[in-house]
Amino acid sequence: MKIQLIRNAKMKLTYAGRKILTDPMLSPKDAYDPFAGVARNPTVELPHTLEQILDSVDGVLVSHVHLDYFDSVASAALPKTIPVLCQPDDEQRITEEGFRTVIPIVTNNVWNEITISRTGGQHGSGKILEHMGNVSGFVFQADGEPTVYWVGDSIWCEHVQKAIKTFQPEIIIIHSGGATIPGYDPIIMDIDQALETANASPEAIIVAIHMEALDHCPISRADLRKRADRELKRPSRLMIPEDGEVISF
């Protein structure tokens, strides 16, 4: 199994012989207005060309359809015949973009011998939840592969705790940039919650992404690394890839 971080929440997962692209926001640097009034988004370029990113991709998995997860560039660049897996709430929107094979995951779905289970999430807390909509995480399971839990755009909450207890994942992928809309609490994990996730799964490898790419994510890789090295019993099990980096398991 391999995880290649592309940028933000965009990964290319090589799992059970298939390549899955997640949350494809593929616009160039500065394409969109600021989310937090700091800088235009994305704040960095993609590490590879679109052709390289899309090469050999067998399917796409969209956790939710906010702009920074599925944008017009991705919609135009992806073949309309490619399978797109998603949460049920987003099936109609993605179908309206012209994709012919949209597969909503209600509870779980077996796709190319990979069991993909959908988990709940909480995209923030308090009044901001009225504006954020539903989000999902996903668990991957297949013969000969580790169980992988991609938490998605969620804070540390009972949904995440339940998924960890239910699936006992060996690898947990978290969004840990502390994304914050001015005037509200974080809408994804911050450093405290990232470390809490790690402590709740003391045998799991934690892969932290969703940093240093959008203006509303103030937490840097260095910030998280410093705290993890100081506070985790086994800090080496927290992995923080750079854009374009491939992690093999």
C-alpha positions as CSV (number, residue, x, y, z in Angstrom):
1,M,0.0,0.0,0.0
2,K,1.1,3.5,-0.8
3,I,-0.1,7.0,0.1
4,Q,1.0,9.9,-2.0
5,L,0.0,13.3,-0.7
6,I,-0.7,15.6,-3.6
7,R,-1.8,18.8,-1.8
8,N,-4.2,19.5,1.0
9,A,-6.6,16.5,1.2
10,K,-5.7,15.3,-2.3
11,M,-4.0,11.9,-2.1
12,K,-3.3,9.1,-4.6
13,L,-3.8,5.9,-2.7
14,T,-2.4,2.7,-4.1
15,Y,-4.4,0.0,-2.4
16,A,-5.1,-3.7,-3.4
17,G,-3.7,-3.0,-6.8
18,R,-5.9,0.1,-7.5
19,K,-5.1,3.8,-7.6
20,I,-7.7,6.0,-5.9
21,L,-7.6,9.8,-6.1
22,T,-9.2,11.6,-3.2
23,D,-10.8,15.0,-3.0
24,P,-9.5,16.5,-6.2
25,M,-9.1,20.2,-6.0
26,L,-6.8,20.7,-8.9
27,S,-6.8,24.4,-9.5
28,P,-3.5,26.3,-9.7
29,K,-2.2,28.5,-6.9
30,D,-4.2,31.7,-6.2
31,A,-7.2,30.5,-8.2
32,Y,-9.8,31.4,-5.5
33,D,-10.6,34.1,-3.1
34,P,-9.4,33.9,0.5
35,F,-11.4,31.7,2.9
36,A,-10.1,33.6,6.0
37,G,-9.0,36.9,4.5
38,V,-5.3,36.0,4.6
39,A,-4.3,34.9,1.0
40,R,-5.8,33.6,-2.2
41,N,-6.3,29.8,-2.5
42,P,-4.7,27.4,-3.0
43,T,-1.6,29.0,-1.4
44,V,0.8,26.6,-3.1
45,E,1.0,25.0,-6.6
46,L,0.4,21.3,-7.2
47,P,3.7,19.3,-7.0
48,H,3.1,17.6,-10.3
49,T,1.3,18.3,-13.6
50,L,-2.4,17.3,-14.0
51,E,-1.3,14.5,-16.4
52,Q,1.0,13.0,-13.8
53,I,-1.6,13.3,-11.1
54,L,-4.3,11.6,-13.1
55,D,-2.0,9.0,-14.6
56,S,-3.3,5.4,-14.0
57,V,-6.1,6.5,-11.6
58,D,-8.7,3.8,-11.4
59,G,-11.3,5.8,-9.4
60,V,-12.0,9.0,-7.4
61,L,-13.3,9.2,-3.9
62,V,-14.9,12.5,-2.8
63,S,-15.5,13.0,0.9
64,H,-17.8,16.1,0.2
65,V,-18.1,18.7,-2.5
66,H,-16.9,21.9,-0.9
67,L,-14.8,23.9,-3.3
68,D,-11.5,22.9,-1.8
69,Y,-12.3,19.2,-2.3
70,F,-13.9,19.0,-5.7
71,D,-13.5,22.0,-8.1
72,S,-14.2,22.9,-11.7
73,V,-10.7,22.1,-12.8
74,A,-11.0,18.5,-11.5
75,S,-14.5,18.2,-13.0
76,A,-13.1,19.2,-16.4
77,A,-9.9,17.2,-16.2
78,L,-11.3,13.9,-15.0
79,P,-12.7,11.5,-17.6
80,K,-16.5,11.4,-17.3
81,T,-16.3,7.6,-17.4
82,I,-14.1,7.3,-14.3
83,P,-15.9,5.8,-11.3
84,V,-16.5,8.4,-8.6
85,L,-17.4,7.2,-5.1
86,C,-19.0,9.6,-2.7
87,Q,-21.4,10.1,0.2
88,P,-25.1,9.9,-0.7
89,D,-25.7,13.6,-0.3
90,D,-23.3,14.4,-3.2
91,E,-24.5,11.8,-5.8
92,Q,-26.8,14.2,-7.6
93,R,-24.3,17.1,-7.7
94,I,-21.5,14.9,-9.1
95,T,-23.9,13.3,-11.6
96,E,-24.9,16.7,-12.8
97,E,-21.2,17.4,-13.5
98,G,-21.5,14.7,-16.2
99,F,-19.9,11.7,-14.5
100,R,-21.5,8.5,-15.7
101,T,-20.5,6.1,-12.9
102,V,-21.2,7.7,-9.6
103,I,-21.3,5.3,-6.7
104,P,-22.8,6.5,-3.4
105,I,-21.6,4.7,-0.3
106,V,-24.4,4.5,2.1
107,T,-22.8,2.1,4.6
108,N,-20.2,0.1,2.7
109,N,-19.5,-0.9,-0.9
110,V,-17.2,-3.5,-2.4
111,W,-15.3,-1.9,-5.3
112,N,-12.7,-3.9,-7.1
113,E,-12.3,-6.3,-4.1
114,I,-11.8,-3.3,-1.8
115,T,-14.5,-2.9,1.0
116,I,-15.0,0.8,1.5
117,S,-17.1,1.7,4.6
118,R,-18.4,5.2,5.2
119,T,-18.1,6.7,8.6
120,G,-19.6,9.9,10.2
121,G,-17.8,13.1,10.9
122,Q,-18.4,16.5,12.4
123,H,-17.2,19.5,10.4
124,G,-16.7,21.9,13.3
125,S,-18.8,22.7,16.4
126,G,-21.4,25.2,17.4
127,K,-23.2,27.5,14.9
128,I,-20.7,26.9,12.1
129,L,-22.3,23.4,11.7
130,E,-25.4,25.0,10.2
131,H,-23.3,26.0,7.2
132,M,-20.9,23.1,6.7
133,G,-23.2,20.3,5.6
134,N,-22.6,16.6,6.0
135,V,-19.1,15.1,5.7
136,S,-17.9,11.5,5.7
137,G,-14.8,9.5,6.4
138,F,-14.0,6.2,4.8
139,V,-12.4,2.9,5.9
140,F,-10.5,0.7,3.4
141,Q,-10.2,-3.0,3.8
142,A,-8.8,-5.7,1.5
143,D,-7.0,-9.0,1.7
144,G,-3.3,-8.6,2.3
145,E,-3.7,-4.8,3.0
146,P,-3.7,-2.9,6.3
147,T,-7.1,-1.4,7.4
148,V,-6.9,2.3,6.6
149,Y,-9.2,4.9,8.1
150,W,-9.4,8.3,6.3
151,V,-11.1,10.5,8.8
152,G,-11.8,13.3,6.3
153,D,-13.0,16.8,7.3
154,S,-13.9,16.2,10.9
155,I,-12.9,17.3,14.4
156,W,-12.2,14.8,17.1
157,C,-15.7,13.6,18.0
158,E,-17.8,10.6,18.8
159,H,-18.0,9.6,15.1
160,V,-14.2,9.3,15.0
161,Q,-14.1,7.5,18.3
162,K,-16.7,5.0,17.1
163,A,-14.9,4.3,13.8
164,I,-11.6,3.7,15.6
165,K,-13.3,1.3,18.0
166,T,-15.3,-0.5,15.3
167,F,-12.6,-0.9,12.7
168,Q,-9.3,-0.9,14.7
169,P,-7.4,0.7,11.8
170,E,-3.7,0.2,11.4
171,I,-3.4,3.5,9.5
172,I,-5.4,6.6,10.3
173,I,-5.3,9.6,7.9
174,I,-6.3,12.9,9.6
175,H,-6.9,16.5,8.4
176,S,-4.9,18.5,11.0
177,G,-4.4,22.0,9.7
178,G,-6.8,23.5,12.2
179,A,-8.9,25.1,9.5
180,T,-10.8,28.0,11.0
181,I,-13.4,30.4,9.6
182,P,-13.1,33.8,11.4
183,G,-15.3,34.0,14.4
184,Y,-15.7,30.2,14.8
185,D,-13.9,27.2,16.3
186,P,-11.8,25.0,14.1
187,I,-13.7,22.9,11.5
188,I,-11.1,20.2,11.3
189,M,-8.6,18.8,13.8
190,D,-6.0,21.1,15.4
191,I,-2.8,20.0,17.0
192,D,-4.5,19.0,20.3
193,Q,-7.1,16.9,18.5
194,A,-4.5,15.3,16.2
195,L,-2.5,14.2,19.3
196,E,-5.7,13.0,21.0
197,T,-6.4,10.8,17.9
198,A,-2.9,9.4,18.1
199,N,-3.3,8.7,21.8
200,A,-6.6,7.0,21.2
201,S,-4.9,4.6,18.8
202,P,-1.6,3.8,20.4
203,E,-0.7,1.1,17.9
204,A,-1.8,2.9,14.7
205,I,0.3,4.9,12.2
206,I,-1.1,8.4,12.0
207,V,-0.7,10.3,8.7
208,A,-1.4,14.0,9.0
209,I,-2.4,16.0,5.9
210,H,-4.4,19.1,5.0
211,M,-1.7,21.7,6.0
212,E,0.1,24.5,4.3
213,A,-2.2,24.8,1.3
214,L,-5.2,26.9,2.2
215,D,-5.3,30.3,3.9
216,H,-7.7,29.2,6.7
217,C,-5.3,26.5,7.9
218,P,-2.9,28.1,10.4
219,I,-1.1,25.0,11.6
220,S,2.2,24.1,9.9
221,R,3.9,20.8,9.6
222,A,6.7,22.1,11.8
223,D,4.1,23.1,14.5
224,L,2.6,19.6,14.6
225,R,6.0,17.9,14.5
226,K,7.3,19.9,17.4
227,R,4.4,19.1,19.6
228,A,4.3,15.4,18.6
229,D,8.0,15.0,19.3
230,R,7.5,16.5,22.7
231,E,4.2,14.8,23.8
232,L,3.7,11.4,22.0
233,K,5.3,8.3,23.5
234,R,6.3,7.1,20.0
235,P,6.4,10.3,17.9
236,S,7.8,8.4,14.9
237,R,4.4,6.8,14.3
238,L,3.0,10.2,13.4
239,M,3.9,10.8,9.7
240,I,3.6,14.2,8.1
241,P,4.3,14.0,4.4
242,E,5.3,16.9,2.1
243,D,3.3,17.6,-1.0
244,G,4.2,15.0,-3.6
245,E,5.8,12.6,-1.1
246,V,5.0,8.9,-1.2
247,I,4.8,6.8,1.9
248,S,4.9,3.0,1.4
249,F,3.7,0.4,3.9
